[in-house]
Amino acid sequence: MSIKFCTFVRMKVFVGKEIEAVCPEFVGACVEANVVNTPYSEGLWQEINALEAAFRAELTTESLKDIPSIAATRRIYKKCGKDPSRYRPASEALIRRMLQGKELYKVDTLVDLINLASIRFGYSIGGFDADKFVGETLTLGVGREGEPYEGIGRGQINIAGLPVYRDAEGGVGTPTSDHERTKITLATRRLVVLINGYDGNRERVCQNAEYIQMLLQKYANSDGGSYFLFL
């Protein structure tokens, strides 16, 4: 099968003053890659299940909150005015589900591997179909009262006080839920992944980005693409 890839135009990603004010140490990474998505990958799920077993031997639903990347995201929620126990960061929610003995949702290979990367490092990670963005710029700010936002599989959610990435049309991603408008599907060919390092750990954010590149090479018929940091 011959796959034709489109040339990437690098996204421009900025951290707005609202986030700078509450988290001057923030470090983000943007991974961009050409990909081929599939409904399911047995090898990927073997990796997910192995990590689940390790976490269940090491963590509890209380101790997971002390993972530095999760603890930092929870602090930013509070500083922005959001209750992190009501609107849980996605990384915390995924690990918590594992520890409670509940199965993780099987969505598709790209979503599943992004979830694995989020679980492994504890960062809330957004995955997007790059062809669905409006414009070439994303800005990280804070959600406003009454701002419309349709979370994937969740309907309209209140993002006031949540960190949120916006393109030229509006919100596309928060650490709790990404937006329906830019979600990954089986037709996705250009992928953008955003890693949110509210703990300021540049080395670990880079490790997370490189881990995602490795997973894309193994499971998404990709050369891994490239990544850059934004501060």
N, C-alpha and C positions, 0 to 999 in steps of 0.2 A: 504493500500500500504506500502510495506517495503522499506525503504530508506537505502542504504548502503553508509556510508561516509568514505572517506579516512582520515587517520591521517595526521594532518598538520605538516610540517616541517617549523618552524618559519623562515620567511624571515629575512635576515640581511639587514638593511637599513642604509646608511651612507650619511652624508652631506659633499660634496666635498669642497675643499678650495676656489673654485670660488664663491660659495654661502656664505661660512663663511666670505669672504672678504667684501661682500656687505650687508650681513644680519647676523651679529653675534648673534642676538637675536632669530633667527629662532627656532621654536618648531614644530616638526612634530609628527603625530600619525599614526600608522599602525594598522588597524583592520583586523583580519583574522577570517573567519568563514566558516563553512560548510553550504550550502544553497540549497534551491530548488527554481528555478526561474519560473515565470509564465508570460503569455503575458500581463496580466492586473489585477489590484486590485482596486475594487470600493472603499473600505475603505481608501486606500492610497490616491486616488485621491480626496476624500472628505477632507482629511487633506491638500493636496496641494491647493485646491480651497479656503479653509478657510484662509490659510496663504496669498494667493494672495489678498483676500479681505482686510485683515488687512494691508498689505503693500501698497495697492493702496490708503488707507485712510491716511497713515503716510508719504509716501515717494514720491519723484519726481525723474525723470531721472538724475537730477543734484545732489540732496541731497544724493542719494544712494552712490555716490562716497566718501562721508564722513564717511560711515560705517567703523570703524577702520580696520577690517579684509580686506576689499576691498581697502581702501586707502593704506594700507601697501603693498599689492600685486602690486598695480599700481606703488608705489615708487620703488619696486625692478625691475619691468620691465624697468623703466627709467634708473636705475643704471646699468642694464645689457645691455642697448642699444636698447630697444624695445619700440615702441609707444603703450601705453596701450589703446588708443582710436581706434587704427587700429586693434590690436590683443588683444581683450578684454579678461580679465580673465573670466572663465566660470561662476563663481558666479555672477559677475556683468552683464554678458550677459543674464543670466536667469532672474534675477530680472528686468532688463531693459525691457526684452520682456514682462513680466507681466505688468509692469507699462504702456507700450504702448498699452495694451489691446489685445495683440496677444496671442494665445493659446500656451502653452508649448507642445513640441513634446511628444507624448506617445510612448515610446520605448519598455520597458518591466518592470516588477516590480522592479528588482534590480537597473536598471539604473534610473528609476523614483524615487525610494526612496533615492538614492544617490543625485539626483538633489534636492529633498526636503531638505535633510540635508545641502547641499551647500547653498541653498537659505536662510534657517533659520538662519545660523550662518555667512554667508558671506565668508566662506573660499572656495577656489577652491579645489575640491576633485577629486581624480582619483579613478576609480573603475576598477578592472582587474580580468580576469580569471587566477587564480594562476597557473593552469596547463599549461598555455601558456608561462610562463616566461622561459627564458633560464638561468639556474644556480639558485642559491639561494641568490644572492646578488643584491641589487638595490643601485645605487649611484646617488645623486642629484647634478647635475652640471649645466652648461650653454651651450645652443646649439651653434654649430659652423657653419661658412659659408659653404654652400654646403652639410651639413649633411642631408642625406636622411631621410624623415619622412612622413609617410602617415597618416594624421589625419582621424579620424572616419567620414566618409561621406563627407570629404573635399578634398580628393586626397592629392597630395604632397603639403606640406606647408613649408614655410621658418621659421625654429625654431632658426636661429642665434639670440642670445641675449635673448632667452626665457629660464627660468629655465626648466630643463628636467631631468627626471629619466631615467637611463639606466640600462638594465640588461646585460648579457654577449654578447648579439647579437647587442644591440644598444638601441636607445630611445624607451620608452614605454609610457611616459606620460608627458604632460606639463599642466600648469594651463589654457591654451587656448583650447587644444584638446588632448585626448588620442590617442594611436596608434591602427590602425586596427588589428595589429598582436596579441594583447593581450586583445581585447575587450570582454566584457561580451556578452553571447548569452543565449538562453533558455536552452542550454546544460550545462551551467556553474554550477559546484558543489562546487568548492573551490574558495572563494572570498577573494581578498585583496583590501582594501580601504586605500588610503593615503590622509591624511588631511594636508594642507600646512599652517602653522601658521607663516606667515611673520611678524605678529604684535608682536610675542613673548609672547602671552598671554596663558601661560600653562594651567591655569584653564579652559579657554574657549575652548581650543583645546580638553581637556579631556571631557568636557561637550558634545562637538560635537561627539567625539568617542562613548560616552555612549548613545547618542541619536541614532546614527546609529545602535548600538547593539539592542536597544529597537525596532527600526523599523524592523530589521531583524527577531527578535522574533515574531513580529506581522504579518509580511507579507511574510516572506521567509522560513517558516518552519525550523527555526534555533534556537539554544540555545543562539545566540548572539555572540558566539566565544569569542575572547579575543583581547586586544589591548596593544600596548606598545608605549612609546614615544621615539623619536630619535632627537638628538640635533646636 
